[in-house]
Amino acid sequence: MAKKEELDEETLAFIQWCTEVEKFLVAGGATVRQAQDHIEEQIEWFTDQFYDGLTPEEAAKEALA
């Protein structure tokens, strides 16, 4: 049986932040799948936005621009 890996608080906060970004992307016209794919494809960019202190809404607006 594989050992279950614990995620640190920072990683959990980033995952939650991405979930919020996804909601704003969907509100902006993307499908859930499109939003998820975009976040996955641009994960480094979104990581930078997270650490730069952008809100999920601000990051989604930048991504949709």
N, CA, C and O atoms as a CHARMM CRD file, in Angstrom:
* protein
*
  260
    1    1 MET  N      0.84000  -1.17400   0.00000 PROA 1      0.00000
    2    1 MET  CA     0.00000   0.00000   0.00000 PROA 1      0.00000
    3    1 MET  C      0.89000   1.24500   0.00000 PROA 1      0.00000
    4    1 MET  O      1.84900   1.33100   0.76800 PROA 1      0.00000
    5    2 ALA  N      0.57000   2.19100  -0.85300 PROA 2      0.00000
    6    2 ALA  CA     1.36900   3.41600  -0.95800 PROA 2      0.00000
    7    2 ALA  C      1.13900   4.30600   0.25700 PROA 2      0.00000
    8    2 ALA  O      0.03600   4.38900   0.79900 PROA 2      0.00000
    9    3 LYS  N      2.20400   4.95900   0.66000 PROA 3      0.00000
   10    3 LYS  CA     2.12500   5.88200   1.77900 PROA 3      0.00000
   11    3 LYS  C      1.41700   7.15600   1.32100 PROA 3      0.00000
   12    3 LYS  O      1.76700   7.72900   0.28900 PROA 3      0.00000
   13    4 LYS  N      0.44200   7.58600   2.07500 PROA 4      0.00000
   14    4 LYS  CA    -0.28400   8.80600   1.73300 PROA 4      0.00000
   15    4 LYS  C      0.58500  10.01100   2.08600 PROA 4      0.00000
   16    4 LYS  O      1.06200  10.14500   3.21200 PROA 4      0.00000
   17    5 GLU  N      0.77800  10.87900   1.09900 PROA 5      0.00000
   18    5 GLU  CA     1.62600  12.05100   1.29500 PROA 5      0.00000
   19    5 GLU  C      0.80100  13.21300   1.84000 PROA 5      0.00000
   20    5 GLU  O     -0.26500  13.53700   1.31700 PROA 5      0.00000
   21    6 GLU  N      1.30700  13.82400   2.88600 PROA 6      0.00000
   22    6 GLU  CA     0.65000  14.99000   3.48500 PROA 6      0.00000
   23    6 GLU  C      1.09100  16.24100   2.73200 PROA 6      0.00000
   24    6 GLU  O      2.27300  16.40500   2.42900 PROA 6      0.00000
   25    7 LEU  N      0.13900  17.11900   2.43300 PROA 7      0.00000
   26    7 LEU  CA     0.46400  18.38300   1.78000 PROA 7      0.00000
   27    7 LEU  C      0.64900  19.46200   2.83700 PROA 7      0.00000
   28    7 LEU  O     -0.08400  19.51300   3.82500 PROA 7      0.00000
   29    8 ASP  N      1.63700  20.32300   2.61700 PROA 8      0.00000
   30    8 ASP  CA     1.86300  21.39000   3.58000 PROA 8      0.00000
   31    8 ASP  C      0.80500  22.49100   3.40700 PROA 8      0.00000
   32    8 ASP  O      0.07900  22.52600   2.41300 PROA 8      0.00000
   33    9 GLU  N      0.74300  23.36400   4.37500 PROA 9      0.00000
   34    9 GLU  CA    -0.29100  24.40500   4.37700 PROA 9      0.00000
   35    9 GLU  C     -0.18900  25.33200   3.17200 PROA 9      0.00000
   36    9 GLU  O     -1.20700  25.75700   2.62500 PROA 9      0.00000
   37   10 GLU  N      1.02500  25.64300   2.75900 PROA 10     0.00000
   38   10 GLU  CA     1.22100  26.52300   1.60700 PROA 10     0.00000
   39   10 GLU  C      0.67600  25.87700   0.32900 PROA 10     0.00000
   40   10 GLU  O      0.03400  26.54300  -0.48300 PROA 10     0.00000
   41   11 THR  N      0.93500  24.59100   0.15900 PROA 11     0.00000
   42   11 THR  CA     0.43000  23.87800  -1.01200 PROA 11     0.00000
   43   11 THR  C     -1.09100  23.82200  -0.98300 PROA 11     0.00000
   44   11 THR  O     -1.74500  24.02300  -2.00600 PROA 11     0.00000
   45   12 LEU  N     -1.64700  23.55100   0.18200 PROA 12     0.00000
   46   12 LEU  CA    -3.10200  23.52200   0.31200 PROA 12     0.00000
   47   12 LEU  C     -3.70700  24.89000   0.00900 PROA 12     0.00000
   48   12 LEU  O     -4.75700  24.97000  -0.62800 PROA 12     0.00000
   49   13 ALA  N     -3.06300  25.96000   0.45300 PROA 13     0.00000
   50   13 ALA  CA    -3.54200  27.31700   0.18100 PROA 13     0.00000
   51   13 ALA  C     -3.49900  27.59400  -1.31900 PROA 13     0.00000
   52   13 ALA  O     -4.41700  28.21500  -1.85400 PROA 13     0.00000
   53   14 PHE  N     -2.45500  27.14700  -2.00300 PROA 14     0.00000
   54   14 PHE  CA    -2.34700  27.34800  -3.44200 PROA 14     0.00000
   55   14 PHE  C     -3.43600  26.57600  -4.18800 PROA 14     0.00000
   56   14 PHE  O     -4.02800  27.09900  -5.13200 PROA 14     0.00000
   57   15 ILE  N     -3.69800  25.36200  -3.78000 PROA 15     0.00000
   58   15 ILE  CA    -4.76100  24.56300  -4.40700 PROA 15     0.00000
   59   15 ILE  C     -6.10700  25.25700  -4.22600 PROA 15     0.00000
   60   15 ILE  O     -6.89400  25.34100  -5.16900 PROA 15     0.00000
   61   16 GLN  N     -6.37100  25.74800  -3.03500 PROA 16     0.00000
   62   16 GLN  CA    -7.62100  26.46600  -2.77600 PROA 16     0.00000
   63   16 GLN  C     -7.70000  27.72700  -3.63300 PROA 16     0.00000
   64   16 GLN  O     -8.75600  28.04200  -4.18100 PROA 16     0.00000
   65   17 TRP  N     -6.60100  28.43700  -3.74800 PROA 17     0.00000
   66   17 TRP  CA    -6.53100  29.65300  -4.56700 PROA 17     0.00000
   67   17 TRP  C     -6.85000  29.31900  -6.02500 PROA 17     0.00000
   68   17 TRP  O     -7.61300  30.03700  -6.67200 PROA 17     0.00000
   69   18 CYS  N     -6.26900  28.23300  -6.54500 PROA 18     0.00000
   70   18 CYS  CA    -6.53900  27.81500  -7.92600 PROA 18     0.00000
   71   18 CYS  C     -8.00500  27.43700  -8.11600 PROA 18     0.00000
   72   18 CYS  O     -8.57600  27.69000  -9.17700 PROA 18     0.00000
   73   19 THR  N     -8.61100  26.84300  -7.11200 PROA 19     0.00000
   74   19 THR  CA   -10.02900  26.50400  -7.18000 PROA 19     0.00000
   75   19 THR  C    -10.86400  27.77300  -7.31100 PROA 19     0.00000
   76   19 THR  O    -11.84600  27.80600  -8.05200 PROA 19     0.00000
   77   20 GLU  N    -10.46600  28.81100  -6.59000 PROA 20     0.00000
   78   20 GLU  CA   -11.17100  30.09300  -6.68100 PROA 20     0.00000
   79   20 GLU  C    -10.94100  30.74000  -8.04600 PROA 20     0.00000
   80   20 GLU  O    -11.87200  31.29900  -8.62600 PROA 20     0.00000
   81   21 VAL  N     -9.71800  30.67100  -8.56400 PROA 21     0.00000
   82   21 VAL  CA    -9.42400  31.20100  -9.89700 PROA 21     0.00000
   83   21 VAL  C    -10.31500  30.51000 -10.92200 PROA 21     0.00000
   84   21 VAL  O    -10.88100  31.15900 -11.80200 PROA 21     0.00000
   85   22 GLU  N    -10.43500  29.19800 -10.80500 PROA 22     0.00000
   86   22 GLU  CA   -11.27000  28.41900 -11.72800 PROA 22     0.00000
   87   22 GLU  C    -12.69400  28.96500 -11.76100 PROA 22     0.00000
   88   22 GLU  O    -13.28400  29.09400 -12.83300 PROA 22     0.00000
   89   23 LYS  N    -13.24000  29.28100 -10.61000 PROA 23     0.00000
   90   23 LYS  CA   -14.61100  29.81800 -10.54900 PROA 23     0.00000
   91   23 LYS  C    -14.71800  31.12900 -11.31300 PROA 23     0.00000
   92   23 LYS  O    -15.70400  31.35800 -12.01400 PROA 23     0.00000
   93   24 PHE  N    -13.71300  31.99500 -11.18700 PROA 24     0.00000
   94   24 PHE  CA   -13.74000  33.26900 -11.90300 PROA 24     0.00000
   95   24 PHE  C    -13.55000  33.06900 -13.40500 PROA 24     0.00000
   96   24 PHE  O    -14.13400  33.80400 -14.20200 PROA 24     0.00000
   97   25 LEU  N    -12.74800  32.09100 -13.79800 PROA 25     0.00000
   98   25 LEU  CA   -12.58800  31.80400 -15.22000 PROA 25     0.00000
   99   25 LEU  C    -13.89700  31.30500 -15.82100 PROA 25     0.00000
  100   25 LEU  O    -14.26100  31.67700 -16.93700 PROA 25     0.00000
  101   26 VAL  N    -14.59600  30.46500 -15.07600 PROA 26     0.00000
  102   26 VAL  CA   -15.89500  29.96200 -15.53900 PROA 26     0.00000
  103   26 VAL  C    -16.89700  31.11400 -15.62300 PROA 26     0.00000
  104   26 VAL  O    -17.66500  31.20100 -16.58100 PROA 26     0.00000
  105   27 ALA  N    -16.89000  31.98300 -14.63700 PROA 27     0.00000
  106   27 ALA  CA   -17.78200  33.14500 -14.66500 PROA 27     0.00000
  107   27 ALA  C    -17.46600  34.04900 -15.86100 PROA 27     0.00000
  108   27 ALA  O    -18.34000  34.76200 -16.35500 PROA 27     0.00000
  109   28 GLY  N    -16.20700  34.01300 -16.32000 PROA 28     0.00000
  110   28 GLY  CA   -15.79300  34.81500 -17.46200 PROA 28     0.00000
  111   28 GLY  C    -16.07900  34.16300 -18.80000 PROA 28     0.00000
  112   28 GLY  O    -15.77800  34.74000 -19.84500 PROA 28     0.00000
  113   29 GLY  N    -16.65900  32.95800 -18.78500 PROA 29     0.00000
  114   29 GLY  CA   -17.08200  32.32700 -20.03000 PROA 29     0.00000
  115   29 GLY  C    -16.44100  30.99500 -20.35600 PROA 29     0.00000
  116   29 GLY  O    -16.85000  30.34700 -21.31900 PROA 29     0.00000
  117   30 ALA  N    -15.46400  30.56700 -19.60000 PROA 30     0.00000
  118   30 ALA  CA   -14.82800  29.27700 -19.86100 PROA 30     0.00000
  119   30 ALA  C    -15.68600  28.15000 -19.29300 PROA 30     0.00000
  120   30 ALA  O    -16.46000  28.34800 -18.35700 PROA 30     0.00000
  121   31 THR  N    -15.53200  26.97000 -19.87700 PROA 31     0.00000
  122   31 THR  CA   -16.14600  25.79600 -19.26200 PROA 31     0.00000
  123   31 THR  C    -15.24300  25.37200 -18.10200 PROA 31     0.00000
  124   31 THR  O    -14.09900  25.81800 -18.01000 PROA 31     0.00000
  125   32 VAL  N    -15.74300  24.53100 -17.23700 PROA 32     0.00000
  126   32 VAL  CA   -14.92800  24.03400 -16.12400 PROA 32     0.00000
  127   32 VAL  C    -13.68900  23.32700 -16.67600 PROA 32     0.00000
  128   32 VAL  O    -12.58500  23.52900 -16.17100 PROA 32     0.00000
  129   33 ARG  N    -13.86300  22.51100 -17.69300 PROA 33     0.00000
  130   33 ARG  CA   -12.73400  21.78200 -18.28900 PROA 33     0.00000
  131   33 ARG  C    -11.71800  22.74100 -18.88300 PROA 33     0.00000
  132   33 ARG  O    -10.51400  22.56200 -18.69700 PROA 33     0.00000
  133   34 GLN  N    -12.19300  23.76200 -19.60100 PROA 34     0.00000
  134   34 GLN  CA   -11.27900  24.75800 -20.17100 PROA 34     0.00000
  135   34 GLN  C    -10.49900  25.47500 -19.07400 PROA 34     0.00000
  136   34 GLN  O     -9.29200  25.68600 -19.19700 PROA 34     0.00000
  137   35 ALA  N    -11.19100  25.84700 -18.00700 PROA 35     0.00000
  138   35 ALA  CA   -10.54600  26.54600 -16.90300 PROA 35     0.00000
  139   35 ALA  C     -9.48300  25.65900 -16.26400 PROA 35     0.00000
  140   35 ALA  O     -8.36800  26.11300 -16.00600 PROA 35     0.00000
  141   36 GLN  N     -9.82000  24.40800 -16.01000 PROA 36     0.00000
  142   36 GLN  CA    -8.86900  23.47800 -15.40200 PROA 36     0.00000
  143   36 GLN  C     -7.66800  23.24400 -16.31500 PROA 36     0.00000
  144   36 GLN  O     -6.52500  23.23400 -15.85900 PROA 36     0.00000
  145   37 ASP  N     -7.93800  23.05700 -17.60300 PROA 37     0.00000
  146   37 ASP  CA    -6.84500  22.84500 -18.55400 PROA 37     0.00000
  147   37 ASP  C     -5.92800  24.05700 -18.60900 PROA 37     0.00000
  148   37 ASP  O     -4.70500  23.91400 -18.64200 PROA 37     0.00000
  149   38 HSD  N     -6.50600  25.23300 -18.61900 PROA 38     0.00000
  150   38 HSD  CA    -5.70800  26.45600 -18.69300 PROA 38     0.00000
  151   38 HSD  C     -4.81600  26.60100 -17.45700 PROA 38     0.00000
  152   38 HSD  O     -3.63700  26.93600 -17.56900 PROA 38     0.00000
  153   39 ILE  N     -5.38200  26.34800 -16.29600 PROA 39     0.00000
  154   39 ILE  CA    -4.58900  26.43500 -15.06400 PROA 39     0.00000
  155   39 ILE  C     -3.45100  25.41200 -15.10200 PROA 39     0.00000
  156   39 ILE  O     -2.31700  25.72900 -14.74100 PROA 39     0.00000
  157   40 GLU  N     -3.75200  24.19500 -15.53600 PROA 40     0.00000
  158   40 GLU  CA    -2.71500  23.16400 -15.61000 PROA 40     0.00000
  159   40 GLU  C     -1.62200  23.53900 -16.60900 PROA 40     0.00000
  160   40 GLU  O     -0.43700  23.35300 -16.33300 PROA 40     0.00000
  161   41 GLU  N     -2.02000  24.06800 -17.76800 PROA 41     0.00000
  162   41 GLU  CA    -1.05800  24.42500 -18.80800 PROA 41     0.00000
  163   41 GLU  C     -0.20000  25.63000 -18.40500 PROA 41     0.00000
  164   41 GLU  O      0.95200  25.74200 -18.82600 PROA 41     0.00000
  165   42 GLN  N     -0.75100  26.51100 -17.60600 PROA 42     0.00000
  166   42 GLN  CA    -0.06500  27.74200 -17.22200 PROA 42     0.00000
  167   42 GLN  C      0.27200  27.76700 -15.72700 PROA 42     0.00000
  168   42 GLN  O      0.31100  28.83400 -15.11400 PROA 42     0.00000
  169   43 ILE  N      0.51300  26.59600 -15.15100 PROA 43     0.00000
  170   43 ILE  CA     0.68300  26.49600 -13.71000 PROA 43     0.00000
  171   43 ILE  C      1.83200  27.36000 -13.19400 PROA 43     0.00000
  172   43 ILE  O      1.73800  27.90700 -12.09500 PROA 43     0.00000
  173   44 GLU  N      2.89900  27.49100 -13.95300 PROA 44     0.00000
  174   44 GLU  CA     4.00900  28.32200 -13.48600 PROA 44     0.00000
  175   44 GLU  C      3.58700  29.78500 -13.40100 PROA 44     0.00000
  176   44 GLU  O      3.94000  30.48300 -12.45100 PROA 44     0.00000
  177   45 TRP  N      2.83300  30.24600 -14.39500 PROA 45     0.00000
  178   45 TRP  CA     2.34500  31.63100 -14.38900 PROA 45     0.00000
  179   45 TRP  C      1.41100  31.85300 -13.19800 PROA 45     0.00000
  180   45 TRP  O      1.52300  32.85600 -12.49200 PROA 45     0.00000
  181   46 PHE  N      0.48700  30.90900 -12.97800 PROA 46     0.00000
  182   46 PHE  CA    -0.44200  31.04400 -11.85800 PROA 46     0.00000
  183   46 PHE  C      0.29600  30.97400 -10.51700 PROA 46     0.00000
  184   46 PHE  O     -0.07500  31.66800  -9.57100 PROA 46     0.00000
  185   47 THR  N      1.32600  30.15000 -10.43200 PROA 47     0.00000
  186   47 THR  CA     2.12000  30.08000  -9.20700 PROA 47     0.00000
  187   47 THR  C      2.75300  31.44000  -8.91700 PROA 47     0.00000
  188   47 THR  O      2.75000  31.90600  -7.77800 PROA 47     0.00000
  189   48 ASP  N      3.29000  32.06600  -9.95300 PROA 48     0.00000
  190   48 ASP  CA     3.87300  33.40400  -9.78300 PROA 48     0.00000
  191   48 ASP  C      2.82400  34.39800  -9.29300 PROA 48     0.00000
  192   48 ASP  O      3.10200  35.21200  -8.41200 PROA 48     0.00000
  193   49 GLN  N      1.63100  34.33500  -9.85700 PROA 49     0.00000
  194   49 GLN  CA     0.57500  35.26100  -9.46400 PROA 49     0.00000
  195   49 GLN  C      0.18500  35.05000  -8.00100 PROA 49     0.00000
  196   49 GLN  O     -0.06400  36.00800  -7.27000 PROA 49     0.00000
  197   50 PHE  N      0.13700  33.79600  -7.58900 PROA 50     0.00000
  198   50 PHE  CA    -0.17700  33.45500  -6.19800 PROA 50     0.00000
  199   50 PHE  C      0.85600  34.06500  -5.25100 PROA 50     0.00000
  200   50 PHE  O      0.50400  34.69900  -4.25700 PROA 50     0.00000
  201   51 TYR  N      2.13500  33.86500  -5.57600 PROA 51     0.00000
  202   51 TYR  CA     3.18900  34.37100  -4.70200 PROA 51     0.00000
  203   51 TYR  C      3.35900  35.88600  -4.80700 PROA 51     0.00000
  204   51 TYR  O      3.91500  36.51200  -3.90500 PROA 51     0.00000
  205   52 ASP  N      2.88200  36.47700  -5.90600 PROA 52     0.00000
  206   52 ASP  CA     2.90200  37.93700  -6.03500 PROA 52     0.00000
  207   52 ASP  C      1.74500  38.58500  -5.28000 PROA 52     0.00000
  208   52 ASP  O      1.66500  39.81100  -5.19900 PROA 52     0.00000
  209   53 GLY  N      0.85300  37.77000  -4.73000 PROA 53     0.00000
  210   53 GLY  CA    -0.21900  38.28200  -3.89300 PROA 53     0.00000
  211   53 GLY  C     -1.49400  38.65700  -4.61700 PROA 53     0.00000
  212   53 GLY  O     -2.35500  39.31600  -4.03400 PROA 53     0.00000
  213   54 LEU  N     -1.64400  38.25000  -5.88700 PROA 54     0.00000
  214   54 LEU  CA    -2.88800  38.54400  -6.58500 PROA 54     0.00000
  215   54 LEU  C     -4.02900  37.73900  -5.96900 PROA 54     0.00000
  216   54 LEU  O     -3.83900  36.61500  -5.50500 PROA 54     0.00000
  217   55 THR  N     -5.19100  38.32700  -5.97600 PROA 55     0.00000
  218   55 THR  CA    -6.36900  37.58800  -5.55000 PROA 55     0.00000
  219   55 THR  C     -6.74400  36.64100  -6.68300 PROA 55     0.00000
  220   55 THR  O     -6.30400  36.83900  -7.81600 PROA 55     0.00000
  221   56 PRO  N     -7.54200  35.62200  -6.40500 PROA 56     0.00000
  222   56 PRO  CA    -7.99200  34.74200  -7.48200 PROA 56     0.00000
  223   56 PRO  C     -8.72000  35.53100  -8.58700 PROA 56     0.00000
  224   56 PRO  O     -8.55900  35.23700  -9.77100 PROA 56     0.00000
  225   57 GLU  N     -9.50900  36.51700  -8.19400 PROA 57     0.00000
  226   57 GLU  CA   -10.22800  37.31900  -9.18600 PROA 57     0.00000
  227   57 GLU  C     -9.26400  38.09700 -10.06700 PROA 57     0.00000
  228   57 GLU  O     -9.44000  38.14900 -11.28500 PROA 57     0.00000
  229   58 GLU  N     -8.24900  38.70100  -9.46500 PROA 58     0.00000
  230   58 GLU  CA    -7.25700  39.45500 -10.24200 PROA 58     0.00000
  231   58 GLU  C     -6.50400  38.54700 -11.20100 PROA 58     0.00000
  232   58 GLU  O     -6.26800  38.92300 -12.34900 PROA 58     0.00000
  233   59 ALA  N     -6.12400  37.36200 -10.74900 PROA 59     0.00000
  234   59 ALA  CA    -5.40500  36.42200 -11.60200 PROA 59     0.00000
  235   59 ALA  C     -6.27700  35.96300 -12.76700 PROA 59     0.00000
  236   59 ALA  O     -5.79800  35.84500 -13.89400 PROA 59     0.00000
  237   60 ALA  N     -7.54400  35.70800 -12.49800 PROA 60     0.00000
  238   60 ALA  CA    -8.46000  35.28800 -13.56100 PROA 60     0.00000
  239   60 ALA  C     -8.63200  36.40800 -14.59300 PROA 60     0.00000
  240   60 ALA  O     -8.65000  36.14900 -15.79700 PROA 60     0.00000
  241   61 LYS  N     -8.75800  37.63400 -14.12400 PROA 61     0.00000
  242   61 LYS  CA    -8.89300  38.76400 -15.05100 PROA 61     0.00000
  243   61 LYS  C     -7.66200  38.88700 -15.93600 PROA 61     0.00000
  244   61 LYS  O     -7.77400  39.11900 -17.14000 PROA 61     0.00000
  245   62 GLU  N     -6.48200  38.73100 -15.33300 PROA 62     0.00000
  246   62 GLU  CA    -5.24000  38.75700 -16.12100 PROA 62     0.00000
  247   62 GLU  C     -5.20600  37.62500 -17.13600 PROA 62     0.00000
  248   62 GLU  O     -4.78600  37.82200 -18.27600 PROA 62     0.00000
  249   63 ALA  N     -5.64500  36.45000 -16.72900 PROA 63     0.00000
  250   63 ALA  CA    -5.63300  35.29500 -17.61200 PROA 63     0.00000
  251   63 ALA  C     -6.61400  35.46000 -18.76800 PROA 63     0.00000
  252   63 ALA  O     -6.36300  34.97600 -19.87100 PROA 63     0.00000
  253   64 LEU  N     -7.72500  36.13900 -18.52000 PROA 64     0.00000
  254   64 LEU  CA    -8.74000  36.34600 -19.55000 PROA 64     0.00000
  255   64 LEU  C     -8.43700  37.53000 -20.46000 PROA 64     0.00000
  256   64 LEU  O     -9.07400  37.69200 -21.50100 PROA 64     0.00000
  257   65 ALA  N     -7.47200  38.35700 -20.07400 PROA 65     0.00000
  258   65 ALA  CA    -7.16100  39.57400 -20.85300 PROA 65     0.00000
  259   65 ALA  C     -6.43800  39.24500 -22.14600 PROA 65     0.00000
  260   65 ALA  O     -6.10600  40.14800 -22.91400 PROA 65     0.00000
